[in-house]
Amino acid sequence: MSRPVAIAPSILPADFSRLGEECLKLQEAGADRIHWDVMDGVFVPNLSLGPDIIAAIRPHLTIDFEAHLMVVNPDQLIHRYVEAGCSTITVHAEACTHLHRTLSLIADLGATPAVALNPHTPAEVITNVRDLLGLVLVMTVNPGFGGQAYIAPMEAKMTQVAEMLEGYDCDLQVDGGISPTTIAAAAAAGANVFVSGSALFNHPDGLAGGTKDLRQRAEDAQG
């Protein structure tokens, strides 16, 4: 049975001079959650979004926040993003020396533990931590920048992860190049949570129309 589709806009393409307003627009457009791309300039070649920014916006929205920590030492930062109001914390398997310990820390802090897999990272990495996870993120670009092209061969990994998660209460998320032309294939491969940035912000029907369009295409592909 397919899990419910969720649209999780990335705020990277937003107007950062009006970030709070942009987040409110996404909520009003029907987004299910806000996806905060946190980058340290070391794990990925970009720098963005400290926890104080997220904390300042949290009181003004009712939908969930998720922090995608693209950082070299997530254990030192996890508590700050939970305190800022993020109910899901995603760490990269490649950045965690002791992945089981890191995911357990997230759970102990009251947030949903999630793990991201870069394109080169095999699905088998999650084998021994599946019982801890509430979400697995399959990256369909190399992380660090918005507006990149979707890596279609990652659909095979999505299918593999979806099979590995059967019997577990865990969502399968995709991030990178998700647009009206790619979301159906990702949904058919097993994903149910979709991070979209540039394609959503640039959708010809606006944020609300774009959110509706992406959701409908994903639900149709799920069957």
C-alpha positions in Angstrom: 0.0 0.0 0.0 1.4 3.4 -1.0 2.1 6.0 1.7 0.5 9.4 1.4 2.1 11.9 -0.9 3.7 14.9 0.7 5.2 18.0 -1.0 8.2 19.5 0.9 9.3 22.7 -0.8 13.0 23.6 -0.5 13.4 27.3 0.3 16.7 27.7 -1.5 15.0 29.5 -4.5 13.1 31.9 -2.2 13.7 35.6 -1.8 15.8 35.5 1.3 15.1 39.2 2.0 11.4 38.1 2.6 12.0 34.6 3.8 9.2 34.5 6.4 6.7 35.7 3.9 7.9 33.2 1.3 7.4 30.4 3.9 3.9 31.6 4.6 3.1 31.6 0.9 4.3 28.0 0.7 2.0 27.0 3.6 -0.9 28.8 2.0 -0.1 27.0 -1.3 -0.7 23.7 0.3 2.8 22.5 1.1 2.9 19.7 3.7 6.2 20.8 5.2 9.2 23.1 4.7 12.5 21.6 3.7 15.4 23.6 5.2 18.7 23.0 3.3 21.4 23.4 5.9 24.9 23.6 4.3 28.3 24.2 6.0 30.5 25.0 3.1 32.6 21.9 3.9 30.5 18.8 3.3 29.0 20.6 0.3 30.3 23.7 -1.6 27.7 26.1 -0.3 26.8 27.8 3.0 23.2 28.4 4.3 20.8 28.7 7.1 21.7 28.7 10.8 19.2 27.6 13.3 18.3 31.1 14.5 16.8 31.9 11.1 14.5 28.8 11.3 13.6 29.6 14.9 12.5 33.1 14.0 10.1 31.8 11.4 8.8 28.7 13.3 6.1 30.6 15.3 4.5 32.0 12.1 3.7 28.6 10.5 1.8 25.5 11.5 3.2 23.0 9.0 6.2 20.8 9.9 9.8 21.8 9.4 12.5 19.4 8.4 16.2 20.2 8.6 18.4 18.5 5.9 21.9 18.7 7.5 24.5 18.7 4.8 27.3 19.2 7.3 30.4 17.3 8.3 29.6 16.9 12.0 25.9 16.8 12.4 26.0 15.5 16.0 27.2 18.9 17.2 24.2 20.7 15.5 21.3 18.4 15.8 20.0 19.8 19.1 20.1 23.3 17.8 17.8 22.5 14.9 15.4 20.5 17.1 15.3 23.5 19.4 14.6 25.7 16.4 11.5 23.7 15.7 12.4 21.1 13.2 10.4 17.9 13.8 12.5 15.8 11.3 16.3 15.9 11.2 18.0 14.4 8.2 21.7 13.5 8.3 23.9 12.2 5.6 25.1 8.7 6.0 28.4 9.8 4.5 28.9 12.4 7.3 28.2 10.1 10.2 31.0 8.0 11.7 28.4 6.2 14.0 25.2 6.4 12.1 23.2 4.4 14.6 24.3 6.6 17.4 23.4 9.8 15.5 20.0 8.6 14.6 19.4 7.5 18.2 20.4 11.0 19.3 17.8 12.5 17.1 15.1 10.2 18.5 16.2 11.0 22.0 15.7 14.7 21.3 12.1 14.0 20.2 12.5 14.4 16.5 12.0 12.0 13.6 15.4 10.5 12.5 16.1 10.5 8.8 19.1 9.6 6.7 20.1 10.9 3.2 22.0 8.9 0.7 24.1 10.7 -1.9 24.0 9.3 -5.5 27.1 7.2 -5.0 26.0 5.7 -1.7 24.4 2.2 -1.8 21.0 1.5 -0.4 22.5 -1.2 1.8 23.8 1.5 4.2 20.4 1.6 5.9 20.1 -2.2 6.5 21.0 -2.1 10.2 19.3 1.2 11.1 15.9 0.7 9.5 14.2 0.3 12.9 15.3 3.8 13.9 14.2 5.6 10.7 11.1 7.7 10.0 12.4 8.8 6.6 15.0 7.9 4.0 16.1 10.5 1.5 17.5 9.4 -1.8 19.4 12.2 -3.4 18.7 12.6 -7.1 21.4 15.3 -7.5 24.8 15.7 -5.8 23.9 18.0 -2.8 25.0 21.6 -2.5 23.1 23.7 -5.1 19.5 24.1 -6.3 18.5 23.9 -9.9 20.5 20.8 -10.8 19.3 18.1 -13.3 17.6 15.0 -12.0 19.7 11.9 -12.0 17.2 9.3 -13.4 19.3 6.2 -12.6 18.6 6.8 -8.9 15.1 5.5 -9.5 16.5 2.0 -9.3 17.9 2.9 -5.8 14.5 4.3 -4.8 12.9 1.0 -5.7 15.5 -0.9 -3.8 15.1 1.3 -0.7 11.3 1.0 -0.9 11.6 -2.8 -0.9 13.9 -2.6 2.1 11.4 -0.5 4.0 8.5 -2.8 3.6 7.1 -3.5 7.0 8.7 -0.3 8.5 6.9 2.9 9.3 9.1 5.0 7.1 8.7 7.5 4.3 10.8 7.6 1.2 11.8 11.1 0.1 13.6 12.3 -3.0 15.4 15.6 -3.5 17.0 17.0 -6.6 15.5 18.0 -9.9 11.9 17.2 -8.9 9.6 18.8 -11.4 6.4 18.0 -13.3 8.4 16.0 -15.8 10.3 13.9 -13.2 8.0 13.4 -10.2 5.8 10.7 -11.7 8.8 8.4 -12.3 10.1 9.0 -8.8 6.7 8.2 -7.4 6.4 5.1 -9.5 9.8 4.0 -8.2 8.4 4.1 -4.6 9.0 7.7 -3.3 6.2 9.4 -1.5 7.8 12.7 -0.1 9.0 15.1 -2.7 11.4 18.0 -2.3 11.0 20.6 -5.0 12.7 24.0 -5.3 13.3 25.7 -8.6 10.5 23.9 -10.4 7.9 24.8 -7.8 8.9 28.4 -7.5 9.0 28.8 -11.3 5.8 26.9 -12.0 3.6 28.7 -14.5 0.6 28.2 -12.3 2.3 29.8 -9.2 3.0 28.1 -5.9 -0.5 26.8 -5.3 -1.0 25.5 -8.8 2.5 24.0 -8.8 2.0 22.3 -5.5 -1.4 20.9 -6.7 0.2 19.8 -10.0 3.1 18.0 -8.4 0.8 16.2 -5.9 -1.6 15.1 -8.5 1.2 13.7 -10.8 2.7 11.8 -7.9 -0.6 10.4 -6.7 -1.5 9.3 -10.3 1.8 7.6 -10.7 1.3 5.7 -7.4 -1.8 4.1 -8.9 
